[in-house]
Amino acid sequence: MNADGPQRGRQYDRMRTYTIRVLVDGELYDIEDISVSGFLLSKGPDWMVVGQGISFHFVVDVDGEDTYISSNGTVVRTQEGKLAVQYMAPHPKWEKILTNHLAQFG
């Protein structure tokens, strides 16, 4: 999933999404950008720290219907209220699923 070449040495480039959010402890957060292995929240829970494990659900909007996909990850960076998470792919074909979703729905 390379949009414009490598970004900061990441394995996968992150892309903006308007149709995928993250549910953490019952609260929805907007994703600023996402890749196959990580995402950045524009505002994350203020109690999370680097190195902390996180269980969450992707909330994917497809034609107005929300689909919940569970996954786990680790907080890798916090800065100015933003939260970067590296996560495990929730499906063996996640790269193809995510790429197709972002191309079709953004």
C-alpha positions in Angstrom: 0.0 0.0 0.0 2.4 2.7 -1.2 0.7 5.9 -2.1 3.6 8.3 -2.4 6.7 6.3 -1.4 8.1 5.6 2.0 7.1 7.8 4.9 9.5 8.1 7.8 10.9 4.6 7.2 7.6 2.9 7.6 7.0 -0.5 5.9 3.6 0.7 4.7 2.5 4.2 3.8 -0.4 5.6 5.8 -3.5 6.9 4.0 -6.2 9.3 5.1 -9.6 7.7 5.9 -13.0 9.1 6.5 -14.8 5.8 6.8 -12.8 4.0 9.5 -12.7 4.9 13.2 -11.5 3.1 16.3 -13.5 2.1 19.3 -11.5 2.0 22.5 -13.2 1.4 25.9 -16.6 2.3 24.5 -15.5 5.6 22.9 -15.1 6.3 19.2 -12.0 8.1 17.9 -11.2 9.4 14.4 -8.3 8.0 12.6 -6.1 10.6 11.0 -4.3 8.1 8.8 -3.9 4.3 8.6 -1.7 1.6 7.0 -1.8 -2.2 7.0 0.2 -2.2 10.3 -0.4 1.1 12.1 -2.7 4.1 12.5 -2.6 7.6 14.0 -5.5 9.0 16.0 -6.0 12.7 15.8 -7.1 12.6 19.5 -6.5 9.5 21.6 -7.3 8.5 25.2 -5.0 10.7 27.4 -4.3 7.8 29.8 -2.5 5.7 27.2 1.3 5.6 27.2 4.0 4.4 24.9 4.5 0.6 25.1 1.0 0.0 26.4 -1.0 -2.8 24.8 -4.4 -1.8 23.4 -7.5 -3.9 22.4 -9.8 -2.1 20.1 -12.3 -2.4 17.3 -12.1 -0.8 13.9 -15.5 0.6 13.1 -15.8 0.5 9.3 -18.5 2.4 7.6 -19.7 0.7 4.4 -22.6 2.4 2.7 -23.9 3.8 6.1 -23.6 0.5 7.9 -20.9 0.1 10.6 -18.9 -3.2 10.7 -16.8 -3.9 13.8 -13.4 -5.6 13.4 -11.5 -6.4 16.5 -7.7 -6.2 16.8 -4.8 -5.6 19.2 -1.8 -3.4 19.1 0.7 -1.4 21.0 1.0 2.4 21.5 4.2 3.4 19.8 4.0 7.2 20.1 2.1 10.0 21.8 2.5 13.6 20.9 0.3 16.6 21.3 -2.8 14.6 22.0 -2.2 12.3 19.1 -1.7 8.6 19.5 0.2 6.2 17.1 -0.6 2.5 17.3 1.1 -0.4 15.7 -1.4 -3.3 15.3 -1.7 -6.9 14.2 -3.7 -7.4 11.0 -7.2 -8.7 12.0 -7.4 -10.9 8.9 -4.9 -12.8 6.8 -5.9 -10.8 3.7 -6.0 -7.4 5.6 -3.7 -5.6 3.2 -6.0 -6.3 0.3 -9.2 -5.7 2.3 -7.9 -2.3 3.6 -6.5 -1.2 0.3 -9.7 -2.0 -1.6 -11.8 -0.3 1.1 -9.7 2.9 1.1 -9.7 3.0 -2.7 -13.5 2.6 -2.9 -14.7 4.5 0.2 -11.8 6.6 1.4 
